[in-house]
Amino acid sequence: MSDAYAAAGVNIAAATQAKELMAAAVRSTHGPAVLAGMGAFGGCFDLELAAPGTRPILVASTDGVGTKTLVAAALGRYDTVGQDLVNHCVNDILVQGARPLFFLDYVAAAKLAVAQVTAIVGGVAAACRAVGCALLGGETAEMPDVYAPGAFDLAGTIVGVVAREQLLPRPDVMPGDAVLALPSSGLHTNGYSLARAIVAQAGYTARPAILGGASLGEALLAVHRCYLAEVDALRAAVPLKALAHITGGGIFDNLPRALPAGLGATIERGSWPIPPICSYLVEQGRLSEHEAFHALNMGLGMLAVVPADAVAAALVALPEATRVGTISGEPGVRLV
């Protein structure tokens, strides 16, 4: 059976070896709330241990890293995309006030390469450890007739918890509230189909002057930032009303998701630094302003809405943050 399966393109032994090599990394994320993890048919997590004495609300999200996997494969570097995946998912539930509890990953390829999968899951585990999140389990799949040779896919599901009274966004967001921005580290995990098309001629090893010595490949593989610690500091300092994680769709699609119906925002051009890789893509791709801010985050990694009179305290708590705009009484996002 195993020889026939291998002849059909699936190597069970390689999958088993990969799981054995990643086991220690996975177990290193477990705490007392994990009752069953890797190796079980389903992971078990004790919510009462994780959120004692609260009215807990579970918040879940599933996402992937898109075609950033193709950049990783082209450069033969697999240690960062797992971190991208976890950080993206942590940020997605963070905007509703939730802290991560556990994570499940999914890695699929035409043919499993043990070192590749181990590096990917090692990155997932490292990011989970950094935020106190248990890597509870996942799936490693070899599907030779689905994926092109050398390609792989990476996705994950996160579950977090928030006390009901701390859910975001709050209902009291109003015109005049301030919009603060935390900077991105680059493209994060969105806009890569566009970025790959723009850099195709120059190639990933090119080092344009605007990147200050870094190659295009290095800039594109910059790890998606996690904003958990920064949001914790902000919530401790000021009344935080809403958060928006700027992913696919940019500010035009994502900021309105955090606002009550009928409200919008004005964002002030030039009030924050744009990452060099974004500037390069806009110039080389001849992107219009609307297309750039719709496809890319343009340096706006996470947006936070706070009362106008709390801005000074917020900037003391988070010196890297900048005020970039104001909530308005008109729906939509406008650049001014």
N, C-alpha and C positions, 0 to 999 in steps of 0.2 A: 504493500500500500504506500509506504513512504517513498520508495523508488519511483513508483508511478506518479505520485504527487509531485516529486521533484522534477520529473520529466515534463510535467505539465506547467512547470514554472514556479512552484511554491516549495520553499525549503523550510520545513518545520524545524529542523535542527538549528538553523540560523536564528529563527525566531526565538527558540528556547534559550539559545546562548545569549541573545540580546537581552532577554528578560532577566537572566541570571546576573548579567553585568550591571543592569540598571537597578537591581533590587536594593542595594545598599543606599543608593541615592534616594530612592522612593521612601524607604523606611526612615531616612534621616529627617523627613518632614512630619513624622507621626508624633502625636502627643497622646495623653491619656484618653482623649475623646474618641480616638480611632479604635473601634472594636474589631473591625475586620477590614483589611486593605488588600494590597497586591496579592494575588493568588486565589482570593475568594471569588465566587461568582458575582458577588455584589459587595461594594464597600459599605461599612456600617459606621455611623458617626453619632455620638451621644450629644444631642443638642442641649440637654439640660446642663451638662458639664461646661459647654461652650458659652451659654448665655443664661446663667443662673439668675433667678429673681426678676426676669424681665417679661414683657409681653412681646416675644420675639416674632419678627416678620422675616421669612426666608426670601432672599432675592437671588435669582438665578439668571445666568447669561451664557450663551454659546457663541463662539466666534472662531475665526481663523486668522492666519497671517497673509492670506492672499498670495499673489505672485511674488512676494518677497522670497518665497521658497526657491524661485528660479534664480534669483541673485545669489542666494546661499549655495545652491548647487553649482552654479557657474564658477564660483570662487572656491568651491570645496571647503566651505566653512560652515559648520553646523552647530556651533556652540552658542549662538546668539538668538536664533529664531525661537527656541523654547522660552527664553526670557521674554521676548516680544509678546508671545502668546499669553503668558500668565499676566504680564503687566497690563496688556490691553484689557483683558477680562476683569482684572482687579479694578481698573479705572471705570469700566462700564457699570459695575455694581456700586462703586464708590459714589457716583452721582446721585444715587438714591439713599446715601447715608450708610450703606452696608459695609461691614468688614468681612473679609474672606474667611470661610470655614474650611472648605475642601475643594479640590480640583480634580478633574478627570481629563486625560489627554487622548488624542487619536492621531496615530502616525500611520500613513499608508504609502506604499511605493510599489512600483512594478516588481522590484527585487529588493529585498531587505539586505542592507549592508550593515553588519553588526556594529562597526565603529561609528557609522553615521547615526544609527538609531540611538546608540548609547550616548553620543554627544548631544543629540536633540533632547532626549529625556533628561540628561544631566542638566541642561539649561533650564528645563521646566522645573526640576527639583530645586535648583539653586534659587530661582525666583520665588518659588513657594516658600522656601525656608526664610527668605528675606522679609516676607510679609506675615509669617506665622500661619501659613496655610498648609493643610495636609494634602499631599498628592495621594489621593485615595485609590486610584487605579486608572485603567484606561484600556486602550486597544491598539495593537500593532498588527497591521494587515498587509499581506503581500498579494497584490492583484495584478498580475502581468498583462492581462488583457484590458485593463481599465486605464492604467497610467503609462505614459511614454517612458522608455528606458532612461534612467537617470533622474527622472522627476519624482517628487514626493509631495504629499499633502500633510498639513498639520492643522489640527483644530482642537478646541478644548471647551469644557463646560465648567463653570465656577458656580458655587453656591455660597452665599454669605448671609449674614444676619444683621438686623438692625432693630432696636427697640421701636415700637410703634410711634412713640412721641418724638423720635429723632428722624423719622422719614423725611427725605428730600424729594422734590422741592417743597418748600413751605408755601402755604396759600397766600402769604402776605407780600409776595413780590409786587412791586408797584413802580410806576413811572418815577424817575429820579434816582432809583437805586443805582449803585455803581457796578460796573463790570470790570473785574480784575482778570488778568491773564497770568498763568504760569507757563514758562517757555517750553517748547518741545525740544527734543534732541535731534530733530530732523524730520523725515517723513513719517516716522513711527511705523504703522503697518498699512497705510492707505496711499493710493495713487501710484502703485508700482507698475501697473500695466502702462500707464502714461509715461512714467519715468524711464522704464526700460526701452520704450520706443524712442524717447528723446536721446538717451545716451548710447543707443545701438551703434552709431557711426563712430563715436569717439572711443567706446569700449570701457570696460570697468577698470582697467589699469591706468587710464588717463588721469593726469593730475593738473586740472585747470588751476590757474593762479588764484581764483576766487576761493578755492577750498583750503588755501594756506598750507599746501604740502600733502594733504590727504588725497587718496585716489577716489574716483567716483564710486568704486565698489565699496570702499571703506565708509564713505559718507552714506551710501544707501543702506549699509548694514548696521548703522548706529542703532543701538537698542532703544526700543520704545520705552519712554520713561514711565515709572509708576509714581503716582502722586499721593499715595496713602499717607506718608509721614507729613507732607506739606498740608494736606487737608486736615489732618489731626491738629496741627499747629494753628491753622486758621480757625477751626471750630473752637479751640480753647481760648482764642483771643477776641473773636467778634461774633455777632449773630450771623451765621451763614444761612442764606436763604435758598440758594440753588447752585447747582454745578452742571456744566456741560462738557463732556469729553469730545474733543474735536477730532472726529474720525472721518470715514467716508461721507462725502457731502459737505465737508468743511463747515465754516461758521454759518453759512446760509441754511443748511439743513439741520444742524445739531443744536445750535443755541435756542431756536424756537421750541425744541422738544422739552426744554427745562422751564418754559415760561407759561403762565396762565393764558388762556384764550384771550385774544384781543391785544396782547402786549407784544412788543418787539424790542429792538435795540439799535442804537447808532454806535458804530465802531469807528474810532478815529485813526485814519491812516497815519503811519509814521510814529505811533505812540509806543511801539515795541520793536525789538530787533528781529528781522527776518533771517532765518538760517541761510548760510551761503548756498547749500544744496538747493534750496527752494528758489533762490534768486537765479542760480544757474539754469534750472529747469525752465523757469519763466522766460529767461532770455533766449536760450537755445531752442525752446519749443515755440517761441513767439506766442505765448499764451495771453489771452485777454485777462484783465483783472478779474472779471467774474468767473472765468474758467479756472484761473489759478486758485481763487478762494473757495471754489466749489470742489475741486479735485484734491487739493492739498491743504494741510493745516496752516501753512505759511507762518509757522513759529508759534501758533496759539495751541498749546497742548491741552490745557484745561482752563475753562473759564469759570469764574466764581461770581455770584451776585451777592453783594452785601449792602447794607444801608449806606447812604452817602456819607453820613457822619462817622462811619466806622472805617473809612478808607485809611486814615493815618495809622490807626492801631493795626490794621491788617498788614500794612506795608512794613511796620516794625516787626511783626511776627514772621513775615515772609519777605525779606528784602529783595529777593529776585523777582517778585511779582510786580506787575505794572498795571496802572489803571488805563484801560483801553477803550472804555465806552460807558454808555448810560442806557438804562432801560427806558423805553419810550411807550407812549400810548397808542402807537401805530403798529400793526402786525408786520412781521418780517424784519430782516436785518439789512441795514443800510451802512455803506461805507461813506464817511464824510471827511 
